[in-house]
Amino acid sequence: MKKETRKKLKPFSMSSVKIGITPRTVILKNAKPLKSRLVVGIPTTGIVRYEWATARWGQCIPVNWSMAEIASAYSQVGPIGYLVADARNIICHIFLKTRDCDWLFFIDHDVILPLDCFIKINEYIRKGNMPLMSGLYYAKGNPPPPLVFRGRGNSFYEDWKRGDKVDVDAVVMGCTLIHRSLVEGVAKISSSYQPTAAGEPIKKIFETPADIHYDPERLEYLKNTGTEDIYFCDRILENKILKKAGWSKLAKKKYPFLCDTSIFCRHIDLATGVQYP
C-alpha cells in the first residue's frame, strides 16, 4: 500500500498582518487610528456610590461602540475636587483638543443612569439632529421636582408623561449629550481663565452666575444667581449659537432643546444613599 502523504499548510502572509501562534491564527492590525465619536465627562469630588458605579459600568453597550471590542467609541475624563463649573470647563477643554470627537456626554457623579442609557444616547448620535438633549432626573427634595424647564422663574414644567420627548429651553447637565458645534460656539464668546495656578488657561464655557449690582433707576440692589447648566443654555439662546453653528431650524423654535423622559435617572445623596424620586 502507498503511504498516505499530506501537504503541509503554508503560513498565510500579507504585508499588513501579523502572524499569531499557529499558521491559521491571523491578527489584522489597522494602521489608521480609530475614531472616537464621544467623550464621556464626569465632574466628581472623587467619591461615588456603589449604586452609581454599578449603573455606570453595567451599561448595555451599543454594537461597535465598546472600548473592549473593535472600535473605541468613547474617551472618559474625570476631574476631581473642582467646583462644578470649573470641572465642566476642564472637560470641555480636553474635549475641544480631541478633534476627532463629535459629541460630549456629561454624567454627574450623583446621577444614576438607567442601564439602557448608552443605547438611547447612541440613537441621538446616529441621527445627529438634536445638538443638546438630556435624560430626566429630579432634584433632591421632598417632594422632588422634575428638572424639566420651559421659561425662567416659573418653576418646573410638568405637562408630560413618562416616556415623552419634551421640547424645552434649558436642560440640566447630569445626563446630557452636547454636539461639538455648540461647545465650540460658546467657547468663541467665552473669556479665558486658569482654574488652578499651575494649569493652562482654558475657556470659561460654564459659569455659575452670581452677581450683585445697584440699579440707579430702581434705587435698589439686584442679585442674579443660578446654576451653570441653565446659564449655559441661556448663553446659547441669547447669542444665537444654534443659528451660527448651522442648526437653523432649531434656532427658530421657542423650545429648541430636548428632554427625553424615557432616559429616567435617579438622583442619589452621596452621604445617605437616598435616591430621588
Backbone bond lengths (Angstrom), bond angles and torsions (degrees), N, CA, C in turn:
res aa  C-N    CA-C-N  psi(-1)  N-CA   C-N-CA  omega(-1)  CA-C   N-CA-C  phi
1 M - - - 1.466 - - 1.525 110.21 -
2 K 1.331 114.60 143.53 1.459 117.76 178.51 1.523 110.10 -76.27
3 K 1.301 113.29 139.66 1.459 118.66 179.76 1.535 110.21 -72.41
4 E 1.349 114.26 128.43 1.469 118.86 -178.03 1.528 110.30 -69.00
5 T 1.290 114.57 131.62 1.475 119.39 179.37 1.519 109.77 -118.46
6 R 1.318 115.99 148.32 1.460 121.41 177.86 1.521 109.42 -122.50
7 K 1.308 114.11 141.12 1.456 118.60 177.34 1.525 109.16 -77.34
8 K 1.298 114.13 137.42 1.456 118.81 177.91 1.527 110.23 -75.78
9 L 1.344 115.23 137.83 1.457 119.45 177.63 1.518 110.23 -74.19
10 K 1.314 114.63 131.13 1.459 118.88 177.75 1.526 109.33 -85.82
11 P 1.291 116.44 137.91 1.470 118.62 178.09 1.521 110.85 -60.61
12 F 1.345 114.92 139.01 1.455 120.69 177.06 1.521 108.99 -74.75
13 S 1.309 116.82 133.67 1.465 118.22 -177.49 1.511 111.56 -137.46
14 M 1.328 115.12 136.60 1.458 123.49 171.90 1.516 106.64 -145.95
15 S 1.291 116.27 153.73 1.464 118.93 -177.61 1.524 111.94 -69.93
16 S 1.353 116.45 -22.29 1.459 119.03 -174.90 1.510 113.58 -101.51
17 V 1.350 118.40 9.98 1.452 119.87 -178.48 1.511 110.19 -123.36
18 K 1.332 114.13 159.97 1.450 120.80 173.82 1.519 108.66 -112.42
19 I 1.327 117.78 138.96 1.447 121.93 -178.43 1.520 109.37 -86.63
20 G 1.332 116.45 134.45 1.450 121.45 -178.59 1.514 111.49 -85.21
21 I 1.339 116.34 -152.05 1.458 121.67 -173.79 1.520 111.72 -68.05
22 T 1.330 117.50 -41.16 1.464 121.47 -179.58 1.513 109.25 -113.64
23 P 1.364 117.07 161.93 1.462 119.53 179.64 1.525 113.29 -60.31
24 R 1.334 117.77 -22.28 1.460 120.12 -178.25 1.535 112.73 -91.03
25 T 1.315 118.24 -5.11 1.459 121.68 179.65 1.516 109.33 -95.88
26 V 1.332 115.58 114.12 1.457 120.84 -176.84 1.523 109.03 -120.58
27 I 1.315 116.85 127.52 1.459 121.90 177.73 1.515 108.44 -111.57
28 L 1.319 116.01 118.64 1.459 120.86 178.26 1.522 108.84 -95.96
29 K 1.297 116.92 126.44 1.454 121.32 -179.81 1.519 109.50 -118.09
30 N 1.336 116.03 119.61 1.452 121.65 -179.86 1.526 109.47 -76.76
31 A 1.312 115.88 125.78 1.469 119.92 -178.70 1.523 111.94 -75.35
32 K 1.350 117.01 -19.88 1.453 120.50 -178.44 1.532 109.89 -85.04
33 P 1.330 118.21 144.44 1.470 120.26 178.54 1.518 111.12 -68.40
34 L 1.339 116.15 143.58 1.448 120.56 178.07 1.522 109.50 -75.22
35 K 1.330 116.02 146.16 1.457 120.47 -177.65 1.526 110.43 -88.82
36 S 1.308 116.42 124.37 1.457 121.49 175.15 1.522 108.08 -95.43
37 R 1.315 117.35 115.13 1.453 119.86 -176.67 1.519 112.49 -84.93
38 L 1.330 117.20 -22.54 1.455 120.94 -170.75 1.522 112.06 -132.11
39 V 1.329 115.66 134.98 1.458 121.38 169.30 1.527 107.65 -107.22
40 V 1.315 117.10 127.71 1.460 122.43 175.81 1.523 108.09 -97.35
41 G 1.314 117.00 120.10 1.462 121.82 -179.17 1.519 111.08 -113.08
42 I 1.328 116.71 129.42 1.464 121.33 -177.13 1.529 109.98 -126.29
43 P 1.336 118.75 97.31 1.465 120.19 172.21 1.530 108.95 -68.14
44 T 1.313 118.30 129.46 1.460 120.08 -174.81 1.520 111.72 -152.15
45 T 1.314 115.72 152.30 1.462 121.59 173.04 1.522 110.57 -81.39
46 G 1.318 116.72 -8.70 1.458 121.44 -177.95 1.510 112.81 106.03
47 I 1.334 116.33 -7.81 1.464 121.05 179.71 1.524 108.99 -117.87
48 V 1.328 116.51 126.73 1.459 121.10 175.12 1.523 108.91 -129.36
49 R 1.317 115.77 155.56 1.458 121.53 178.23 1.524 110.59 -82.07
50 Y 1.331 115.09 155.34 1.468 120.69 176.20 1.525 110.43 -59.02
51 E 1.341 116.58 -38.49 1.464 120.42 -179.75 1.529 110.82 -61.30
52 W 1.334 115.20 -39.99 1.469 119.79 179.45 1.525 110.45 -65.84
53 A 1.338 116.48 -46.36 1.466 121.09 -178.21 1.525 111.38 -62.28
54 T 1.333 116.57 -39.87 1.464 120.43 178.53 1.525 110.88 -61.59
55 A 1.343 116.30 -42.55 1.465 120.08 179.68 1.522 111.72 -70.93
56 R 1.337 116.47 -38.90 1.472 119.86 -177.59 1.524 111.55 -66.60
57 W 1.331 117.15 -49.30 1.463 119.83 -175.20 1.525 113.10 -96.87
58 G 1.330 115.55 6.63 1.457 119.77 173.66 1.514 112.00 -105.53
59 Q 1.344 116.42 15.56 1.458 121.17 -177.76 1.529 112.45 -63.23
60 C 1.339 115.43 142.03 1.465 120.16 168.20 1.526 107.18 -70.88
61 I 1.311 116.99 126.34 1.465 121.26 -174.20 1.523 110.28 -98.43
62 P 1.335 118.29 128.18 1.461 120.59 176.85 1.525 111.93 -61.69
63 V 1.327 115.48 158.37 1.461 120.96 178.99 1.525 110.14 -60.00
64 N 1.335 116.41 135.84 1.466 122.96 178.12 1.527 111.90 60.35
65 W 1.319 115.34 35.80 1.466 120.01 -175.31 1.516 111.60 -130.87
66 S 1.327 117.18 1.65 1.458 119.88 -171.34 1.520 112.47 -97.00
67 M 1.324 116.76 141.00 1.455 120.89 175.84 1.526 111.22 -65.88
68 A 1.301 115.96 -27.65 1.463 120.08 -175.60 1.523 112.79 -82.80
69 E 1.308 117.29 -12.42 1.466 120.56 -177.31 1.535 110.29 -103.88
70 I 1.331 117.06 -139.18 1.467 120.27 -171.39 1.527 112.14 -76.07
71 A 1.338 116.39 -54.83 1.459 119.37 -175.00 1.515 110.54 -103.35
72 S 1.320 116.41 129.35 1.461 121.19 174.77 1.513 107.96 -81.34
73 A 1.311 117.03 110.34 1.454 119.93 -171.62 1.510 113.76 -98.26
74 Y 1.310 118.64 -10.95 1.457 117.51 176.36 1.518 112.05 -149.14
75 S 1.321 113.43 148.20 1.456 121.32 170.82 1.523 106.39 -104.78
76 Q 1.312 118.17 164.22 1.457 120.09 -178.72 1.512 110.24 -134.54
77 V 1.324 115.39 133.65 1.455 122.31 179.55 1.519 108.17 -126.20
78 G 1.327 118.27 132.25 1.461 120.83 -178.53 1.511 113.41 -140.38
79 P 1.341 119.15 81.42 1.462 120.49 176.96 1.522 111.19 -67.57
80 I 1.333 116.91 137.02 1.461 122.36 -173.31 1.525 110.49 -112.83
81 G 1.331 116.53 135.32 1.457 121.69 169.87 1.515 116.01 82.70
82 Y 1.323 119.33 10.56 1.458 121.95 178.27 1.528 109.74 -95.75
83 L 1.329 116.88 162.04 1.448 120.08 167.64 1.522 108.20 -62.42
84 V 1.335 116.51 153.67 1.466 120.00 -171.58 1.527 111.75 -56.99
85 A 1.340 117.05 -47.84 1.463 119.96 -178.67 1.524 111.10 -62.03
86 D 1.332 117.19 -41.44 1.467 120.76 178.60 1.523 111.16 -63.85
87 A 1.329 116.47 -42.21 1.463 120.24 179.12 1.523 110.78 -61.92
88 R 1.322 116.84 -41.81 1.472 119.87 178.34 1.532 110.50 -64.87
89 N 1.322 116.80 -38.00 1.463 120.04 179.51 1.525 111.91 -66.49
90 I 1.320 117.16 -38.35 1.467 120.57 176.09 1.522 110.16 -62.90
91 I 1.328 116.15 -43.01 1.468 120.81 178.25 1.526 110.33 -62.24
92 C 1.336 116.87 -45.19 1.470 120.37 179.39 1.523 111.13 -62.89
93 H 1.316 116.76 -37.97 1.468 121.17 179.02 1.528 110.70 -60.84
94 I 1.322 116.25 -46.92 1.468 120.27 178.66 1.523 110.51 -67.05
95 F 1.329 116.23 -39.20 1.465 121.01 178.57 1.528 111.39 -59.93
96 L 1.321 117.38 -45.10 1.461 120.71 -178.98 1.523 112.20 -68.46
97 K 1.313 117.01 -28.06 1.468 120.14 176.29 1.525 111.42 -75.68
98 T 1.338 117.06 -23.10 1.465 122.07 178.00 1.519 107.71 -88.48
99 R 1.311 117.05 85.36 1.454 121.51 -165.87 1.528 114.83 -73.90
100 D 1.340 118.07 -11.14 1.461 118.46 179.82 1.526 111.97 -90.98
101 C 1.344 118.09 7.21 1.462 121.25 -179.15 1.527 110.36 -104.68
102 D 1.323 115.62 134.53 1.461 121.45 -177.35 1.523 113.28 -98.05
103 W 1.332 116.69 -25.59 1.458 120.60 -171.54 1.531 111.45 -130.11
104 L 1.340 114.53 146.91 1.459 122.43 174.60 1.524 108.20 -119.06
105 F 1.330 116.63 130.11 1.460 121.31 -179.81 1.524 109.29 -120.77
106 F 1.336 115.75 113.23 1.458 121.20 177.97 1.526 110.53 -88.00
107 I 1.335 115.86 132.46 1.460 122.22 170.62 1.527 106.82 -127.03
108 D 1.321 117.83 117.62 1.465 119.44 176.97 1.521 110.22 -77.75
109 H 1.318 115.97 151.07 1.470 120.04 -173.30 1.524 113.53 -74.51
110 D 1.345 117.22 -2.20 1.465 119.98 175.46 1.532 111.79 -119.44
111 V 1.325 116.46 17.59 1.467 121.74 177.57 1.525 108.81 -113.26
112 I 1.324 116.52 116.66 1.463 122.26 -177.30 1.525 108.98 -90.93
113 L 1.318 116.22 118.71 1.461 121.56 -177.16 1.524 111.24 -78.52
114 P 1.356 117.86 149.05 1.461 119.79 167.18 1.524 108.74 -69.87
115 L 1.321 117.51 153.85 1.463 120.66 -172.13 1.525 113.25 -66.85
116 D 1.341 118.22 -18.66 1.465 120.59 179.08 1.524 111.90 -100.85
117 C 1.330 117.58 17.80 1.468 120.95 -176.52 1.521 111.92 -59.65
118 F 1.342 118.00 -48.47 1.461 120.55 -178.34 1.526 111.62 -63.27
119 I 1.335 116.87 -33.65 1.466 120.94 177.42 1.528 109.64 -61.12
120 K 1.325 116.46 -46.70 1.467 120.56 -177.96 1.523 111.71 -72.81
121 I 1.322 116.79 -38.07 1.463 120.14 176.66 1.525 110.28 -61.92
122 N 1.325 116.09 -38.05 1.462 120.84 -179.53 1.526 111.73 -60.48
123 E 1.338 117.53 -33.61 1.464 120.55 178.56 1.527 110.97 -65.16
124 Y 1.325 117.24 -38.57 1.466 119.89 177.33 1.528 110.90 -68.38
125 I 1.315 116.64 -35.49 1.463 120.42 177.04 1.523 110.23 -66.34
126 R 1.326 117.12 -43.58 1.465 121.34 -178.16 1.529 111.21 -65.53
127 K 1.319 116.95 -42.88 1.471 119.97 -179.07 1.527 111.05 -74.10
128 G 1.313 116.84 -38.64 1.459 121.03 175.44 1.510 115.40 64.38
129 N 1.338 117.81 31.11 1.466 119.83 -177.05 1.528 113.83 -114.82
130 M 1.335 117.41 6.70 1.464 120.79 178.96 1.529 108.86 -136.23
131 P 1.341 117.38 103.84 1.472 120.06 -172.29 1.524 115.25 -77.48
132 L 1.338 117.82 -14.02 1.462 120.07 179.10 1.522 109.30 -147.05
133 M 1.333 115.89 111.55 1.463 120.48 179.65 1.523 109.76 -144.35
134 S 1.322 114.73 158.19 1.464 119.39 -179.46 1.515 110.57 -138.57
135 G 1.326 114.45 162.31 1.449 120.19 167.85 1.522 109.16 -82.72
136 L 1.318 115.63 -176.88 1.465 121.27 -178.52 1.526 110.43 -105.92
137 Y 1.309 116.06 130.28 1.464 119.74 164.39 1.526 109.28 -148.69
138 Y 1.321 115.48 168.34 1.457 122.34 -172.71 1.525 110.06 -111.70
139 A 1.320 115.72 155.62 1.460 120.49 175.38 1.529 109.52 -70.41
140 K 1.326 115.74 157.64 1.461 120.48 176.22 1.526 108.50 -80.34
141 G 1.312 116.43 112.38 1.456 120.56 -178.38 1.513 110.57 -177.76
142 N 1.319 115.86 178.18 1.462 120.70 179.53 1.532 109.18 -138.65
143 P 1.351 116.30 102.31 1.472 127.84 0.70 1.523 110.88 -78.85
144 P 1.335 117.23 153.73 1.469 120.67 -179.51 1.528 111.28 -81.43
145 P 1.332 118.86 123.11 1.462 120.80 178.38 1.527 111.57 -81.63
146 P 1.341 118.12 144.76 1.470 120.39 175.93 1.521 110.40 -71.57
147 L 1.320 117.06 140.28 1.466 121.56 -178.10 1.524 109.37 -91.41
148 V 1.330 114.41 69.60 1.465 123.62 178.96 1.521 106.47 -126.66
149 F 1.338 117.27 125.51 1.459 119.58 -169.04 1.531 113.28 -129.01
150 R 1.333 113.15 135.11 1.463 122.69 166.66 1.521 106.60 -134.05
151 G 1.309 116.51 105.72 1.454 120.25 -177.30 1.514 111.92 96.01
152 R 1.354 115.71 175.06 1.455 122.15 -179.31 1.532 109.04 -124.47
153 G 1.303 115.58 139.17 1.454 120.39 177.72 1.514 114.48 78.68
154 N 1.332 117.20 7.96 1.467 120.90 -178.56 1.526 111.96 -117.30
155 S 1.320 116.79 26.28 1.465 123.35 178.10 1.527 110.52 65.88
156 F 1.340 116.73 -156.35 1.463 120.43 -176.05 1.525 111.02 -91.64
157 Y 1.318 115.73 161.17 1.467 122.50 178.28 1.522 108.25 -97.84
158 E 1.345 117.38 130.98 1.460 120.00 -173.09 1.529 114.59 -127.98
159 D 1.315 118.74 8.41 1.466 120.62 -178.54 1.527 110.34 -85.61
160 W 1.315 116.51 68.69 1.462 122.51 179.80 1.524 108.62 -159.62
161 K 1.329 115.52 164.61 1.457 121.97 175.98 1.517 108.94 -118.80
162 R 1.330 115.71 152.09 1.463 120.61 179.61 1.527 110.38 -55.79
163 G 1.309 116.69 127.36 1.458 122.56 -176.58 1.513 113.08 107.18
164 D 1.359 116.95 -15.62 1.462 120.90 178.96 1.528 110.92 -72.10
165 K 1.325 114.40 153.78 1.458 121.47 169.44 1.524 106.74 -102.82
166 V 1.321 115.97 110.86 1.460 121.84 -168.75 1.524 110.66 -103.76
167 D 1.334 116.14 125.27 1.463 120.67 174.05 1.527 108.92 -73.54
168 V 1.325 116.55 130.74 1.465 121.67 -176.97 1.530 109.57 -138.16
169 D 1.339 116.12 169.99 1.470 119.51 175.94 1.526 111.95 -113.71
170 A 1.333 116.10 10.85 1.468 121.08 174.06 1.518 108.71 -163.12
171 V 1.320 115.95 145.61 1.465 121.15 176.40 1.525 108.65 -130.91
172 V 1.323 115.52 151.55 1.462 120.32 172.08 1.527 108.16 -85.82
173 M 1.329 117.37 164.12 1.463 120.86 -167.67 1.523 115.07 -104.34
174 G 1.334 118.22 7.93 1.459 119.53 -175.72 1.508 115.20 -70.99
175 C 1.324 117.45 -22.09 1.471 123.47 176.46 1.513 106.46 -152.15
176 T 1.324 116.40 80.12 1.466 120.97 -165.90 1.519 112.53 -138.37
177 L 1.332 114.72 134.41 1.461 122.91 178.44 1.525 109.30 -106.09
178 I 1.338 116.76 129.07 1.465 121.98 -177.33 1.522 109.49 -129.44
179 H 1.320 116.25 132.83 1.462 120.02 176.54 1.523 110.33 -77.66
180 R 1.298 115.07 148.15 1.471 121.84 -177.09 1.527 112.36 -55.41
181 S 1.323 117.73 -37.01 1.462 121.05 -175.57 1.529 112.13 -60.90
182 L 1.336 117.54 -33.45 1.462 120.14 178.87 1.523 111.29 -74.58
183 V 1.316 116.57 -39.45 1.468 119.90 177.35 1.526 109.73 -63.04
184 E 1.325 116.55 -43.62 1.470 120.69 178.13 1.522 110.82 -64.01
185 G 1.341 116.39 -40.46 1.458 120.37 -178.89 1.516 112.77 -63.27
186 V 1.322 116.81 -44.08 1.465 120.49 179.02 1.531 110.30 -70.91
187 A 1.324 117.06 -34.25 1.469 120.47 178.66 1.532 111.15 -61.36
188 K 1.331 116.98 -35.78 1.465 120.99 -178.10 1.526 112.29 -64.32
189 I 1.329 117.26 -29.35 1.467 119.89 -177.75 1.532 111.63 -101.81
190 S 1.320 116.41 8.95 1.467 120.93 -176.20 1.521 111.26 -103.00
191 S 1.315 115.94 145.15 1.466 121.10 175.16 1.523 109.74 -79.00
192 S 1.320 116.11 162.59 1.462 121.19 178.30 1.526 109.97 -97.48
193 Y 1.315 116.08 151.62 1.465 121.39 176.59 1.520 108.81 -156.63
194 Q 1.315 116.50 170.37 1.460 122.04 178.37 1.526 109.40 -115.84
195 P 1.336 118.31 109.43 1.474 120.05 179.20 1.523 112.81 -64.81
196 T 1.330 116.61 -25.78 1.466 121.18 173.73 1.523 108.41 -132.78
197 A 1.328 116.58 153.52 1.461 120.97 -177.19 1.523 112.04 -62.56
198 A 1.330 116.67 -31.59 1.465 120.18 -175.86 1.523 112.86 -89.52
199 G 1.323 116.90 -12.46 1.459 119.83 -175.20 1.514 112.73 -84.18
200 E 1.344 115.77 166.45 1.458 120.69 177.16 1.525 109.69 -81.61
201 P 1.340 118.12 155.98 1.463 120.42 178.51 1.526 110.99 -62.66
202 I 1.320 115.83 139.39 1.462 121.43 177.24 1.522 108.74 -131.79
203 K 1.320 116.78 165.26 1.454 122.10 -179.52 1.533 110.70 -79.28
204 K 1.324 115.90 139.33 1.463 121.18 177.95 1.527 108.57 -88.41
205 I 1.333 115.12 71.33 1.462 121.95 -179.18 1.521 110.48 -70.49
206 F 1.327 115.91 -41.58 1.465 121.43 175.22 1.522 108.85 -106.47
207 E 1.323 115.02 140.88 1.462 120.36 -179.75 1.519 108.77 -151.22
208 T 1.317 116.80 135.47 1.462 120.80 176.27 1.520 108.56 -86.30
209 P 1.338 117.94 111.70 1.467 119.73 -176.51 1.528 111.14 -67.20
210 A 1.301 116.16 127.24 1.467 122.41 177.76 1.520 107.28 -151.02
211 D 1.321 115.38 92.23 1.462 119.70 -171.95 1.530 109.93 -133.27
212 I 1.325 115.84 134.75 1.460 121.84 173.20 1.530 107.41 -125.94
213 H 1.333 116.61 124.13 1.461 119.21 -179.98 1.534 110.09 -141.88
214 Y 1.298 114.73 160.83 1.466 121.51 -177.90 1.522 109.57 -98.75
215 D 1.329 116.35 129.59 1.458 122.19 178.13 1.528 108.26 -101.03
216 P 1.354 117.71 108.18 1.472 119.97 -176.82 1.527 113.06 -67.40
217 E 1.337 117.79 -23.88 1.463 119.73 179.35 1.527 110.95 -75.08
218 R 1.333 115.52 -40.70 1.469 119.70 178.84 1.527 112.72 -87.34
219 L 1.331 115.64 -12.46 1.467 121.52 -177.23 1.527 110.86 57.19
220 E 1.337 115.55 45.02 1.464 119.72 -179.70 1.523 110.30 -152.48
221 Y 1.328 114.55 160.51 1.456 120.53 175.68 1.525 109.47 -88.57
222 L 1.317 116.13 139.62 1.459 122.18 179.04 1.521 109.23 -118.49
223 K 1.298 115.32 139.55 1.466 120.82 -179.23 1.526 109.71 -117.39
224 N 1.324 115.35 133.65 1.465 121.02 178.89 1.529 108.58 -123.43
225 T 1.319 116.63 112.30 1.463 121.15 178.29 1.522 109.28 -131.26
226 G 1.320 116.28 164.55 1.461 120.00 179.83 1.512 110.70 176.44
227 T 1.312 115.61 -159.86 1.463 121.28 179.73 1.521 110.04 -117.06
228 E 1.324 115.48 155.95 1.465 120.52 -174.00 1.519 112.74 -66.68
229 D 1.336 118.51 -28.20 1.461 120.39 -177.12 1.529 112.15 -73.69
230 I 1.341 116.94 -45.43 1.465 120.04 177.92 1.528 110.23 -65.04
231 Y 1.322 116.31 -39.08 1.465 120.51 179.32 1.525 111.01 -64.12
232 F 1.324 117.57 -36.67 1.462 121.97 176.27 1.527 110.20 -60.59
233 C 1.328 116.87 -44.21 1.465 120.88 178.57 1.523 111.16 -65.72
234 D 1.329 116.62 -40.43 1.466 120.46 178.04 1.525 111.38 -60.73
235 R 1.312 117.61 -40.56 1.468 121.03 179.73 1.530 110.78 -64.57
236 I 1.319 116.90 -38.02 1.468 120.30 177.46 1.520 110.37 -62.04
237 L 1.339 116.36 -44.41 1.463 120.64 -177.55 1.524 111.62 -72.23
238 E 1.325 117.57 -46.52 1.466 121.20 -175.80 1.524 112.48 -67.06
239 N 1.316 117.35 -31.73 1.464 121.17 -178.02 1.525 113.32 -99.82
240 K 1.338 115.98 10.39 1.473 122.29 176.35 1.535 112.35 53.30
241 I 1.324 114.77 42.13 1.467 120.47 -178.50 1.523 111.39 -65.89
242 L 1.334 117.49 -34.95 1.469 120.30 -179.79 1.527 110.91 -58.53
243 K 1.325 116.49 -48.54 1.465 120.36 -179.75 1.524 111.06 -65.46
244 K 1.313 117.16 -43.48 1.465 121.20 -179.51 1.522 111.79 -64.29
245 A 1.339 116.37 -30.29 1.466 120.71 -178.14 1.520 112.57 -87.90
246 G 1.342 117.30 0.28 1.462 120.35 175.95 1.515 115.44 97.84
247 W 1.336 118.01 9.43 1.464 121.69 179.15 1.532 108.81 -100.36
248 S 1.324 116.49 62.87 1.469 122.12 -170.78 1.528 112.95 -63.85
249 K 1.324 117.89 -42.25 1.472 120.65 -178.86 1.522 111.17 -64.43
250 L 1.323 116.21 -43.58 1.462 119.65 178.97 1.525 111.23 -67.28
251 A 1.326 116.63 -32.53 1.465 120.89 -178.49 1.531 111.82 -63.05
252 K 1.330 117.17 -24.27 1.465 121.44 -179.52 1.530 112.48 -82.87
253 K 1.329 117.00 -13.99 1.462 120.84 -176.06 1.529 111.43 -82.11
254 K 1.323 115.32 147.32 1.462 120.37 177.16 1.524 110.85 -70.47
255 Y 1.337 115.09 -35.11 1.466 120.91 179.26 1.531 108.40 -123.16
256 P 1.317 117.70 85.73 1.468 121.14 -169.57 1.523 115.68 -85.78
257 F 1.329 117.93 -9.56 1.464 120.60 -178.38 1.525 109.92 -101.51
258 L 1.317 117.19 177.98 1.467 120.26 -173.17 1.523 111.25 -138.40
259 C 1.325 115.06 138.62 1.463 121.91 168.69 1.527 107.29 -117.23
260 D 1.323 116.56 114.12 1.462 122.03 178.70 1.527 107.75 -90.13
261 T 1.333 116.36 102.69 1.464 119.97 -174.51 1.524 112.69 -75.72
262 S 1.337 117.63 -6.32 1.469 119.34 174.08 1.529 110.91 -75.89
263 I 1.343 117.02 -18.41 1.470 121.38 173.97 1.526 106.50 -90.52
264 F 1.315 115.51 77.77 1.462 122.41 -171.55 1.525 110.60 -90.79
265 C 1.331 115.56 112.89 1.464 121.93 -176.98 1.528 110.48 -104.44
266 R 1.312 115.38 160.56 1.462 121.72 174.01 1.528 109.39 -107.48
267 H 1.329 116.05 140.73 1.464 122.55 178.67 1.525 106.98 -101.81
268 I 1.325 118.03 114.00 1.459 120.76 -171.15 1.526 112.01 -106.44
269 D 1.318 115.87 138.49 1.460 121.74 173.15 1.524 107.99 -79.21
270 L 1.325 116.95 119.07 1.462 120.55 -174.17 1.524 112.62 -65.45
271 A 1.318 117.57 -27.74 1.462 120.34 -177.37 1.525 112.72 -82.21
272 T 1.334 116.43 -41.48 1.467 120.05 -173.11 1.522 114.22 -104.26
273 G 1.336 116.85 -21.75 1.460 120.00 -175.93 1.513 113.70 84.11
274 V 1.340 117.42 1.49 1.463 120.76 177.52 1.520 109.08 -66.93
275 Q 1.342 116.36 133.69 1.456 121.53 -179.35 1.530 110.11 -108.84
276 Y 1.319 115.60 138.91 1.461 121.73 179.82 1.524 109.22 -116.81
277 P 1.345 119.67 133.79 1.480 124.65 -3.93 1.518 110.42 -80.58
